[in-house]
Amino acid sequence: TGSQRHVLTVTLISQSRPFQLCPHWLGHLAAPSLLKSSSAAEASLKELQHGDVHCHRFALRCFSAFGSYPAVFRSSLQRDDQLGDPAGSVARQQAALHPRGEHRDRNLDSYDHICRYVAIHSETVVVSVAYRLSPEHRYPVQLDDCQAATLHFLKVAEADYGVDPRKVALGGDSAGGNLAAALCYRAAKEGARPQPCAQILIYPLLQMADFHLPSYQQNKMVPMLFRGRTIFYCLQYLNGDMTLNEEMLNSDHVPVELKLRYRKWLGHENLPSECKARGFSLKVASSHDEEVYDLLKQALEPELSPLLAPDDVVRKLPPAFILTCEYDVLRDDGILFKKRLEDLGVPVTWHHINDGFHGILNFFDGGRLNFPSGKRAIDHVVDFLRTL
């Protein structure tokens, strides 16, 4: 009907992380939940329609708040055993890029509470995507799977779900944000039709060239994502060679001439003064290791580091929603990308959670580990979707 919002968010899902104590959070641990959902809202969330689609390369879970859509979506496409059983444990989450304190399998159920909330409150069809994982699969398998999943949905969006293909937004958090931004880059570069109507990037990883940005220095030991683990996941995504950890940390994989070129996008002068208030030290671009560069040069490609994409493609990108958190190593990635987009005329809606940390979205819905900043974060996403 005319009142329905025909917008799809393809959520390139990240992983939930085990909680680790942090001084910034102590004030919240003993407090009762601040989320007092009405009985009607709780009932709506429980009754929200959803269903799974399985393929040999990916799995989709669709959420709809509209009664006119089918309650369960199934596909006769061949299923790969690595994606698990169609009854529930559809797929593991990718471990290479997603920050977590330990390695363990997750499935599409991990993000049900987020997808359900967004679908019902934004009146949006939400599709959660599970893709093949590292270390069994390396780049670009994950990105290719997400593209295949998106193209598959676009083909059936209008006929099966009543979704206008021109009103499809791509989004994700953490490494999912990296994949969403990379998909938008690929679509803009290839001139795909239709183009995504928006990119929704929630504390995204957007570059693998400089791990000494102020946020990496200030938050290197702040849970849920440590700087060392970020590099670990990047290497797992790339080639799995963990002997290159120190070299990547020191940017030995980036030739000096590229370091100088990237400074116009990654330089600390591009950050607001608030980002530098807790201090940082400058790293001089003096040398690199050619052998390391040969092994890791893929990390500098725009499909892995969208922040480093050329201007002629960046200016074609769709409007962006970017959410960053103060206590997050990836904070500056999002803020620097915001500046790049705005400098090239791409509209940006930016929200910064001053008391937020990486993974805060997972703690929006009450329970023992409830953080009001998580509720603010997810409501910013909902508000943006309602504008599309």
Secondary structure, DSSP 4 states (H G I P E B T S, - for coil): -TTS---EEEEE----------GGGHHHHTSPP-----HHHHHHHHH-EEEEEE-SSEEEEEEE--TTS-S-----S---GGG--TTS---PPP-SSS--SS-----GGGGHHHHHHHHHHHT-EEEEEEE--TTTS-TTHHHHHHHHHHHHHHHHHHHHH---GGGEEEEEETHHHHHHHHHHHHHHHHT-SSPPSEEEEES----SS-S-SHHHHHTTT-TT--HHHHHHHHHHHHT--GGGHHHHHTTTTS-HHHHHHHHHHH-GGGS-GGGGTT-----------HHHHHHHGGGGSTTT-GGG--HHHHTTSPPEEEEEEEE-TTHHHHHHHHHHHHHTT--EEEEEEEEEETTGGGG-S-STT--HHHHHHHHHHHHHHTT-
